[in-house]
Amino acid sequence: MTNNNTLTPNATLNAFASEAISSYGNGLAFGLSGTRQQIERSFNRYFNLGVAGANVTSNIDDEGGWVSNGQTLGDGFLHYIGESFAYFLTTSEDIVRGLTWENIRLWQDSPISKQYKGNTEKFKADARQAAEDTLASITRENFMGWATDRVPEGHLIREGSSDWCDNE
């Protein structure tokens, strides 16, 4: 697993856990590897961005009801598998949304923002593209035991349709 350089400006790479993503049903399991402190710091970052448990980071809508900030996959919990590895459930849409917001927040008061003066749509589009690029750069592993991503045969097996067993 590799660490991605999507960190806040004053953070060091050793402050955060290494990241990997695995397929999990209709979403993703986002794995964090490192010390307990690194894992929890990384999880808190993603939870605060609405990436981990987007359905539990909710706001009140105009009518006083609760609305979700993202998809409803995940429970907002960090699940430990051993002492140095944990995961949380999410979706690619929630990852991109959360990282886009983080990019906008980090870029707005930096020299980067000068090139976008008067062009907020390009600023948002570039922040989203950077988030999509970050998602694409995160290591893909099969730590949840699901078949390889984007393989039709693997999808059939994951969904319970096996070719080695005649269910008729």
C-alpha positions as CSV (number, residue, x, y, z in Angstrom):
1,M,0.0,0.0,0.0
2,T,1.2,3.5,-0.7
3,N,0.4,6.8,1.0
4,N,-1.2,9.4,-1.2
5,N,-0.1,13.0,-0.9
6,T,-3.5,14.5,-0.4
7,L,-2.7,15.8,3.1
8,T,-3.1,19.1,4.7
9,P,-0.1,21.4,4.2
10,N,1.5,21.0,7.7
11,A,1.0,17.2,7.9
12,T,3.8,14.8,7.3
13,L,3.3,11.5,5.4
14,N,4.1,9.5,8.5
15,A,1.1,11.2,10.3
16,F,-1.4,9.3,8.3
17,A,-2.1,5.6,7.5
18,S,-1.4,4.0,4.2
19,E,-4.6,3.6,2.1
20,A,-6.1,0.9,-0.1
21,I,-9.5,0.3,-1.5
22,S,-11.4,-3.1,-2.0
23,S,-14.7,-3.9,-3.6
24,Y,-17.5,-4.5,-1.1
25,G,-20.9,-5.2,-2.4
26,N,-22.2,-2.1,-4.2
27,G,-19.6,0.1,-2.6
28,L,-16.0,0.2,-1.4
29,A,-14.1,-0.8,1.7
30,F,-11.5,1.9,2.4
31,G,-8.5,0.3,4.2
32,L,-6.1,2.0,6.4
33,S,-2.8,0.5,7.5
34,G,-0.4,1.8,10.1
35,T,-0.2,2.5,13.8
36,R,-3.4,2.9,15.7
37,Q,-2.8,6.7,15.9
38,Q,-2.2,6.9,12.1
39,I,-5.3,4.9,11.4
40,E,-7.5,6.9,13.7
41,R,-6.1,10.3,12.4
42,S,-6.8,9.2,8.8
43,F,-10.3,7.9,9.7
44,N,-11.1,11.2,11.5
45,R,-10.0,13.1,8.4
46,Y,-12.3,11.1,6.1
47,F,-15.2,11.1,8.6
48,N,-15.0,14.9,8.8
49,L,-15.0,15.1,5.0
50,G,-18.1,13.0,4.8
51,V,-16.3,10.1,3.1
52,A,-16.7,7.7,6.0
53,G,-20.3,7.2,6.8
54,A,-21.7,10.0,4.7
55,N,-25.2,8.9,5.8
56,V,-24.3,9.7,9.5
57,T,-22.9,13.1,8.8
58,S,-26.2,14.7,8.1
59,N,-27.7,18.2,8.1
60,I,-31.1,19.6,8.8
61,D,-33.0,20.5,5.6
62,D,-35.3,23.5,5.1
63,E,-38.3,21.6,6.7
64,G,-36.4,20.6,9.8
65,G,-35.8,17.0,8.7
66,W,-32.5,15.2,8.5
67,V,-30.8,14.9,5.1
68,S,-27.8,12.8,4.1
69,N,-24.7,14.4,2.6
70,G,-24.0,11.4,0.4
71,Q,-24.7,7.8,-0.3
72,T,-26.1,5.5,2.3
73,L,-23.5,2.8,2.3
74,G,-21.6,2.4,5.6
75,D,-22.3,2.9,9.2
76,G,-19.7,5.5,10.0
77,F,-17.6,3.1,12.0
78,L,-14.0,2.1,11.8
79,H,-13.7,-1.7,11.7
80,Y,-10.4,-3.1,13.0
81,I,-8.9,-6.2,11.5
82,G,-5.9,-6.8,13.8
83,E,-3.7,-4.1,15.4
84,S,-2.4,-2.3,12.3
85,F,-5.3,-2.5,9.8
86,A,-8.8,-1.2,9.7
87,Y,-11.5,-0.2,7.2
88,F,-14.6,1.8,6.7
89,L,-17.4,1.5,4.1
90,T,-18.0,4.2,1.5
91,T,-18.6,4.8,-2.2
92,S,-16.5,6.3,-4.9
93,E,-19.0,9.2,-5.2
94,D,-18.6,10.0,-1.5
95,I,-14.8,9.9,-1.8
96,V,-14.8,12.3,-4.8
97,R,-17.3,14.6,-3.1
98,G,-15.3,14.8,0.2
99,L,-11.9,15.2,-1.5
100,T,-13.3,17.9,-3.8
101,W,-14.5,19.9,-0.8
102,E,-11.1,19.4,0.9
103,N,-9.3,20.6,-2.3
104,I,-11.5,23.7,-2.4
105,R,-10.8,24.4,1.2
106,L,-7.1,24.0,0.9
107,W,-6.7,25.9,-2.4
108,Q,-8.9,28.9,-1.6
109,D,-6.4,30.7,0.6
110,S,-3.3,29.5,-1.3
111,P,-1.4,30.8,-4.3
112,I,-3.3,28.3,-6.4
113,S,-6.5,30.3,-6.1
114,K,-5.0,33.3,-7.9
115,Q,-5.3,31.6,-11.3
116,Y,-9.0,31.1,-10.8
117,K,-9.9,34.7,-10.0
118,G,-13.3,35.3,-11.5
119,N,-13.7,31.7,-12.7
120,T,-15.3,29.8,-9.8
121,E,-16.7,27.0,-12.1
122,K,-13.2,26.2,-13.4
123,F,-12.0,26.2,-9.7
124,K,-14.7,23.7,-8.7
125,A,-14.1,21.6,-11.8
126,D,-10.3,21.4,-11.3
127,A,-10.9,20.6,-7.6
128,R,-13.2,17.7,-8.6
129,Q,-10.7,16.5,-11.2
130,A,-7.9,16.5,-8.6
131,A,-10.2,14.5,-6.3
132,E,-11.0,12.0,-9.1
133,D,-7.2,11.7,-9.8
134,T,-6.5,11.0,-6.1
135,L,-9.2,8.3,-6.0
136,A,-7.7,6.7,-9.1
137,S,-4.3,6.7,-7.6
138,I,-5.3,4.8,-4.4
139,T,-4.1,1.2,-4.4
140,R,-6.7,-1.4,-5.2
141,E,-6.5,-4.6,-3.2
142,N,-8.8,-7.5,-2.5
143,F,-8.6,-7.4,1.3
144,M,-12.4,-7.9,1.7
145,G,-12.3,-11.1,-0.3
146,W,-14.3,-9.9,-3.2
147,A,-13.2,-10.7,-6.8
148,T,-11.2,-8.3,-8.8
149,D,-12.9,-5.0,-9.7
150,R,-14.6,-4.5,-13.0
151,V,-14.4,-8.2,-14.2
152,P,-17.8,-9.5,-15.4
153,E,-16.9,-13.1,-14.3
154,G,-15.9,-11.9,-10.9
155,H,-19.1,-9.9,-10.5
156,L,-21.2,-13.0,-11.3
157,I,-19.3,-15.0,-8.6
158,R,-19.7,-12.1,-6.1
159,E,-23.4,-12.0,-6.7
160,G,-23.7,-15.8,-6.0
161,S,-24.0,-17.1,-9.5
162,S,-21.4,-19.7,-9.7
163,D,-20.4,-21.5,-12.9
164,W,-19.1,-24.6,-11.1
165,C,-22.4,-25.5,-9.5
166,D,-25.6,-26.4,-11.3
167,N,-28.4,-24.8,-9.3
168,E,-31.2,-26.0,-11.6
